[in-house]
């Protein structure tokens, strides 16, 4: 079922909108959404389908609260175990510190269905804004965000059409930037290693950018090694061993993130590879822990803390002339060649 939203795109949806969309009374809609058992299964299904398609989220705030908003900002990220997102959250928290708003965090584990559930629960408490990682959402999640009637800031990515505001980098551009650095350093047989590639849309876009950038120089990606689990040093070692055993003449390995890249670097050093002479390596994110490795892994700084700060400033109207919403801020990723790319 596909339903159109009300003409006023900034007005939160109401029971009446759902009632009119599915052709039953507001009282019946209310009964269904309160899980009352005095509604027929067919009617229940019709109401829930209409609410889902419209993006309607029930209001859990007590009716007497005049503003019908709470001083919370919903922040939705894929992971807290990944070293990337704590720095983003630090930037958000720092920017909100004197605003009177408090961040509340939800984690999706890179699952689109879980993102829907997290958004549904968070929006039901009527936060003052939403900051959410990524621009790829299910239709239901996008409908909820579009109809929330509050500032929405999608972060980390800028390749796509934002719901409201967006703060991030172009991951396709980051992939192309790495391709240029690889080619300029004289590498020609490149392999790519990535985790969660089905669900990590940003890593997928970097891979697409890498392939496009290499193709402009008449170079094809030789091999790929994917893993569906999380990012860990041990997994990076295992993936590197697998791809080099399968394709031993590779001369460059590009990893979807620094963690598996660091594992790959440790493996290659242990096995005596000449780095960066015969084999170059690079990761992505620019995480601080790379400074503690025997060699500094090449990487691209994804501007994580700055993204968090700018997103929070949009929510509170700071540095935006007091106008909240409709902002597009694209930051420039920064390449750090470290010690694992040949000097040009």
C-alpha positions as CSV (number, residue, x, y, z in Angstrom):
1,X,0.0,0.0,0.0
2,X,1.3,3.4,-1.0
3,X,-0.3,6.5,0.6
4,X,0.5,10.1,0.1
5,X,1.3,12.3,3.1
6,X,-0.7,15.4,4.0
7,X,0.1,18.6,2.0
8,X,1.8,20.3,5.0
9,X,5.1,18.4,5.0
10,X,6.2,19.8,8.4
11,X,3.0,18.9,10.3
12,X,3.2,15.8,12.4
13,X,0.7,13.1,11.4
14,X,-2.3,12.6,13.6
15,X,-4.9,9.8,14.2
16,X,-7.2,11.6,11.8
17,X,-4.6,11.2,9.0
18,X,-4.5,7.5,9.6
19,X,-8.3,7.3,10.0
20,X,-8.9,9.1,6.6
21,X,-6.3,6.9,4.9
22,X,-7.8,3.6,5.9
23,X,-11.5,4.6,6.1
24,X,-12.2,3.8,9.8
25,X,-13.0,6.0,12.8
26,X,-10.3,7.7,14.9
27,X,-11.5,5.7,17.8
28,X,-10.9,2.4,16.0
29,X,-7.4,3.6,14.9
30,X,-6.7,4.4,18.6
31,X,-7.9,1.0,19.7
32,X,-5.7,-0.7,17.2
33,X,-2.6,1.3,18.1
34,X,-3.3,0.6,21.8
35,X,-3.4,-3.1,21.1
36,X,-7.1,-3.4,22.2
37,X,-8.6,-6.8,21.3
38,X,-12.0,-5.5,20.4
39,X,-11.1,-4.9,16.7
40,X,-11.4,-7.5,14.0
41,X,-8.2,-8.9,12.5
42,X,-9.0,-7.5,9.0
43,X,-9.6,-4.0,10.4
44,X,-6.4,-4.2,12.5
45,X,-4.4,-5.2,9.5
46,X,-5.9,-2.3,7.5
47,X,-5.1,0.3,10.2
48,X,-1.5,-1.0,10.8
49,X,-0.8,-1.0,7.1
50,X,-2.0,2.6,6.7
51,X,-0.1,3.8,9.7
52,X,3.1,2.1,8.5
53,X,2.8,3.5,4.9
54,X,2.1,7.0,6.2
55,X,4.9,6.9,8.7
56,X,2.6,7.5,11.7
57,X,4.1,7.0,15.1
58,X,1.9,7.1,18.3
59,X,2.6,9.8,20.9
60,X,3.7,8.3,24.2
61,X,3.9,11.7,25.9
62,X,1.3,12.5,28.5
63,X,-1.4,14.6,27.0
64,X,-1.0,17.4,29.5
65,X,2.5,18.3,28.3
66,X,1.9,21.6,26.5
67,X,4.8,21.5,24.0
68,X,4.3,17.8,23.1
69,X,8.1,17.6,22.8
70,X,10.8,16.5,25.2
71,X,14.3,18.0,25.4
72,X,15.9,15.0,23.8
73,X,17.7,14.5,20.5
74,X,17.4,11.0,19.1
75,X,20.7,9.8,17.8
76,X,20.7,6.6,15.7
77,X,23.9,4.8,14.8
78,X,24.8,1.4,13.5
79,X,27.3,0.4,16.3
80,X,28.9,1.5,19.5
81,X,31.6,-1.2,19.4
82,X,33.0,0.3,16.1
83,X,35.6,2.8,17.0
84,X,34.2,5.3,14.5
85,X,30.9,6.2,16.1
86,X,31.9,7.1,19.7
87,X,33.9,10.0,18.2
88,X,30.8,11.1,16.3
89,X,28.7,10.9,19.5
90,X,31.3,12.9,21.4
91,X,31.0,15.7,18.8
92,X,27.2,15.6,19.1
93,X,27.3,15.7,23.0
94,X,29.8,18.5,23.0
95,X,27.7,20.7,20.7
96,X,24.5,20.1,22.6
97,X,26.1,20.6,26.0
98,X,24.8,24.2,26.6
99,X,21.6,23.9,24.5
100,X,19.3,22.3,27.1
101,X,19.0,19.3,24.8
102,X,20.2,15.8,25.7
103,X,21.2,13.1,23.2
104,X,19.7,9.6,23.6
105,X,21.3,6.9,21.6
106,X,19.8,4.0,19.6
107,X,21.9,1.3,17.9
108,X,20.8,-0.6,14.8
109,X,23.7,-3.2,14.3
110,X,23.5,-2.3,10.6
111,X,20.0,-3.8,10.3
112,X,17.4,-1.9,8.3
113,X,14.6,-3.6,10.3
114,X,16.1,-2.7,13.6
115,X,16.5,0.9,12.4
116,X,12.7,0.9,11.8
117,X,12.1,-0.4,15.3
118,X,14.5,2.0,17.0
119,X,13.0,5.0,15.1
120,X,9.5,4.0,16.0
121,X,10.2,3.8,19.7
122,X,12.3,7.0,19.7
123,X,9.8,9.1,17.7
124,X,7.0,7.9,19.9
125,X,8.5,10.0,22.7
126,X,8.5,13.1,20.5
127,X,12.2,14.2,20.6
128,X,13.1,17.7,19.5
129,X,15.2,16.3,16.6
130,X,16.8,13.2,15.0
131,X,20.4,12.6,14.0
132,X,20.7,9.4,12.1
133,X,23.7,7.7,10.4
134,X,23.3,7.1,6.7
135,X,20.9,8.0,3.9
136,X,19.7,4.5,3.1
137,X,16.4,3.6,4.9
138,X,13.4,1.4,4.4
139,X,10.3,3.0,3.0
140,X,8.7,2.8,6.4
141,X,11.6,4.4,8.2
142,X,11.8,7.1,5.6
143,X,8.1,7.8,6.0
144,X,8.4,8.1,9.8
145,X,11.3,10.6,9.4
146,X,9.5,12.6,6.7
147,X,6.4,12.9,8.8
148,X,8.0,13.5,12.2
149,X,7.6,17.3,12.0
150,X,11.0,17.9,13.6
151,X,14.5,18.6,12.3
152,X,16.1,15.5,10.8
153,X,19.9,15.3,10.1
154,X,21.3,12.4,8.2
155,X,25.0,12.1,8.9
156,X,28.2,10.4,7.6
157,X,27.2,10.3,4.0
158,X,26.3,12.9,1.3
159,X,25.7,10.6,-1.7
160,X,22.0,10.8,-2.1
161,X,18.8,12.9,-1.5
162,X,18.4,14.0,2.1
163,X,15.1,13.8,3.9
164,X,15.8,17.2,5.5
165,X,19.4,18.1,6.4
166,X,22.6,16.2,5.7
167,X,26.2,16.4,7.1
168,X,28.8,14.1,5.8
169,X,31.4,13.2,3.1
170,X,31.0,11.7,-0.3
171,X,32.1,8.0,0.1
172,X,32.2,7.6,-3.7
173,X,34.6,10.6,-3.8
174,X,36.7,9.0,-1.0
175,X,36.9,5.8,-3.0
176,X,38.0,7.7,-6.1
177,X,40.5,9.7,-4.0
178,X,42.1,6.4,-2.8
179,X,42.2,5.1,-6.4
180,X,44.1,8.1,-7.5
181,X,46.6,7.7,-4.7
182,X,47.1,4.0,-5.4
183,X,47.6,4.6,-9.2
184,X,50.0,7.6,-8.6
185,X,52.2,5.4,-6.4
186,X,52.5,2.9,-9.2
187,X,50.4,0.0,-7.9
188,X,48.4,-1.9,-10.5
189,X,47.1,-5.2,-9.0
190,X,44.6,-4.1,-6.3
191,X,42.4,-6.1,-4.0
192,X,39.6,-4.9,-1.8
193,X,38.6,-6.3,1.6
194,X,35.4,-5.4,3.4
195,X,33.1,-6.4,6.3
196,X,29.3,-6.1,6.4
197,X,29.3,-5.0,2.7
198,X,25.6,-5.9,2.2
199,X,24.4,-3.6,5.0
200,X,27.2,-1.0,5.1
201,X,26.1,1.2,2.3
202,X,28.9,3.7,2.9
203,X,31.6,1.0,2.4
204,X,29.8,-0.1,-0.7
205,X,29.9,3.4,-2.1
206,X,33.6,3.6,-1.4
207,X,34.1,0.4,-3.3
208,X,32.1,1.7,-6.2
209,X,34.2,4.9,-6.2
210,X,37.4,2.9,-6.1
211,X,36.3,0.8,-9.1
212,X,35.3,3.9,-11.0
213,X,38.6,5.7,-10.2
214,X,40.7,2.7,-11.2
215,X,38.7,2.3,-14.5
216,X,39.7,5.8,-15.5
217,X,43.3,4.6,-15.7
218,X,42.4,1.3,-17.4
219,X,42.9,-0.7,-14.2
220,X,40.5,-3.4,-12.9
221,X,40.0,-4.5,-9.4
222,X,41.7,-8.0,-9.3
223,X,40.1,-9.6,-6.2
224,X,37.8,-9.1,-3.3
225,X,37.4,-10.6,0.1
226,X,34.2,-10.0,2.1
227,X,33.1,-11.0,5.6
228,X,29.6,-10.5,7.1
229,X,30.7,-10.1,10.7
230,X,32.1,-7.1,12.6
231,X,35.4,-5.3,12.3
232,X,38.3,-6.9,14.3
233,X,42.0,-7.2,14.1
234,X,41.9,-11.0,14.0
235,X,39.4,-10.9,11.1
236,X,41.6,-8.5,9.2
237,X,44.5,-11.0,9.6
238,X,42.3,-13.9,8.4
239,X,40.9,-12.0,5.4
240,X,44.4,-10.8,4.4
241,X,45.8,-14.4,4.6
242,X,42.8,-15.6,2.4
243,X,43.1,-13.1,-0.3
244,X,46.9,-13.3,-0.6
245,X,46.8,-17.1,-0.7
246,X,44.2,-16.9,-3.5
247,X,45.9,-14.1,-5.4
248,X,49.5,-13.8,-4.3
249,X,50.6,-11.3,-6.9
250,X,48.4,-8.5,-5.6
251,X,50.4,-5.3,-4.9
252,X,47.8,-3.3,-3.0
253,X,45.1,-4.1,-0.4
254,X,42.4,-1.5,0.3
255,X,40.3,-2.3,3.4
256,X,36.8,-1.0,4.1
257,X,37.9,0.2,7.6
258,X,41.0,0.8,9.7
259,X,40.4,-2.1,12.1
260,X,40.6,-4.9,9.6
261,X,43.3,-2.9,7.8
262,X,45.4,-2.8,10.9
263,X,45.0,-6.6,11.3
264,X,46.1,-7.0,7.7
265,X,49.2,-4.8,8.3
266,X,50.2,-6.9,11.3
267,X,49.8,-10.1,9.3
268,X,51.9,-8.8,6.4
269,X,54.6,-7.6,8.7
270,X,54.7,-10.9,10.5
271,X,55.0,-12.7,7.1
272,X,57.9,-10.5,6.0
273,X,56.1,-8.6,3.1
274,X,58.0,-5.6,1.8
275,X,55.7,-2.7,2.8
276,X,55.2,-0.4,0.9
277,X,57.7,-1.6,-1.7
278,X,56.1,-4.7,-3.0
279,X,52.7,-4.4,-1.2
280,X,50.8,-1.3,-0.2
281,X,47.9,-1.1,2.2
282,X,45.2,1.4,3.2
283,X,42.2,1.6,5.4
284,X,39.5,4.1,6.0
285,X,38.3,6.4,8.9
286,X,41.5,7.9,10.3
287,X,41.2,6.3,13.8
288,X,43.7,7.4,16.4
289,X,44.8,3.8,17.3
290,X,46.8,3.7,14.0
291,X,49.5,5.8,15.6
292,X,50.3,2.8,17.9
293,X,51.1,0.3,15.1
294,X,54.6,-0.6,14.0
295,X,53.9,1.3,10.7
296,X,51.3,4.0,10.2
297,X,48.5,2.5,8.0
298,X,47.4,4.8,5.1
299,X,43.9,6.0,5.7
300,X,41.3,8.6,4.9
301,X,40.0,10.8,7.7
302,X,36.2,10.8,7.6
303,X,35.8,14.0,9.7
304,X,33.8,12.1,12.3
305,X,33.8,14.5,15.3
306,X,33.2,17.5,13.0
307,X,30.2,15.8,11.5
308,X,28.7,15.2,14.9
309,X,29.3,18.8,16.0
310,X,27.8,20.3,12.8
311,X,24.8,18.0,12.9
312,X,24.0,19.0,16.5
313,X,24.4,22.7,15.6
314,X,21.8,22.2,12.9
315,X,19.3,20.7,15.4
316,X,19.7,23.7,17.7
317,X,19.9,26.3,14.9
318,X,23.5,27.4,15.8
319,X,25.6,28.8,12.9
320,X,22.6,28.5,10.6
321,X,21.1,31.9,11.2
322,X,18.5,30.3,13.5
323,X,17.0,28.6,10.5
324,X,16.6,24.9,11.3
325,X,16.3,22.4,8.5
326,X,17.2,22.0,4.8
327,X,21.0,22.3,5.3
328,X,23.5,20.3,3.2
329,X,27.1,20.3,4.6
330,X,29.6,18.2,2.6
331,X,33.0,17.9,4.2
332,X,36.2,16.9,2.4
333,X,37.8,13.6,3.3
334,X,41.5,13.9,4.0
335,X,44.0,11.3,2.8
336,X,46.9,10.4,5.1
337,X,49.4,8.2,3.2
338,X,51.1,7.1,6.4
339,X,53.9,4.6,5.8
340,X,52.1,2.0,3.7
341,X,51.9,3.7,0.3
342,X,55.0,4.3,-1.7
343,X,56.1,8.0,-1.8
344,X,55.5,9.6,-5.1
